Amino acid sequence: MNLRQIEAFIWIANLGSFRKTAERLFTTQPAISSRISNLEDSLGVKLFERDTGSVRLTAAGLELLPYAERIMRTAETMRERAGDPTRFSGLLRIGVSETIVHAWLPTYIKRLYSLYPGLDVEITVDVTINLRTELIARSIDLAFLMGPISEYTVANSALCDFPLTWIASPSLGIDPKTPLDGNALAANTILTYARNTRPYAEIQRYFHDVGTEPVRVFPSSSLSACIRMAQDGMGIASLPAALVESHLSNGSLIALNAEWTPSSLHFTTSYAFEPNRPILEKAAALAREIANEDSARRAQGLRPASPTPADAPVPV
């Protein structure tokens, strides 16, 4: 019996697949099958029932899984206590909402590499609904998204909030001091987040409830595109105030005096707590630290430490 065999046992139990476990552990499916076979021989019990297209724990596997998880937690603790935290290594896959990319992600990645130089970090930028699916499927390890995720296998903690504001190009001739009701807002094309997001749903519901004429809403999965279109006078946008501060300062955009604004964006840091990986707790704690620093700077009216240019191409 060895730790590689126990690690494979835990991952198969969580993913329900020898193939996915092989991909997760960067090895081949035959290698994973061999580890489980050797572990079963060592323990003298069968751990999994394997039918076509499915894998499930046997009664013995269910009974032994908590012990296996305890062994791996102890091994991780021993490694950490015996040495330097910089010895954490391996691949850390982080899923991020684009709002975070434009706010404090560069600062976070820089500090993460400084603390744990042995880590390889892979970033996926996507909307929350997709990040949620990928996290539950274990395609990513850690997510910064509009949460929390209501799933018993996922640990959530509050990360940061971003109030939204209505903005527009001065070329549209809208008086920033004049209060704008639903009809006044609806007279413009609305630029906002993608269809499968909370801000888009709130905007659609608001205009339906106030009974305005059909409203033209232009959703986009790219905040950069929304900001650029707003600057070009293609419509008014509902976006996080923190992300357009520089444009408001230089006069390329103005803040509107709207009577209604979509609710603030509430972000969480979320990760699956089984199988146990201490680096996830540390990476999540670092994200909270960076987010708190960013919030404190914004409260004092200071610019972010490492802003991402609003027109930088960020895939989503």
Secondary structure, 3 states (H helix, E strand, C coil): CCHHHHHHHHHHHHHCCHHHHHHHCCCCHHHHHHHHHHHHHHHCCCCEEEECCEEEECHHHHHHHHHHHHHHHHHHHHHHHHCCHHHCCEEEEEEECHHHHHHCHHHHHHHHHHHCCCEEEEEEECCHHHHHHHHHCCCCCEEEECCCCCCCCEEEEEEEEECEEEEECHHHCCCCCCCECHHHHHCCCEEECCCCCHHHHHHHHHHHHHCCCCCCEEECCCHHHHHHHHHCCCCEEEEEHHHCHHHHHHCCCEECCECCCCCCEEEEEEEECCCCCHHHHHHHHHHHHHHHHHHHHHHCCCCCCCCCCCCCCCCC
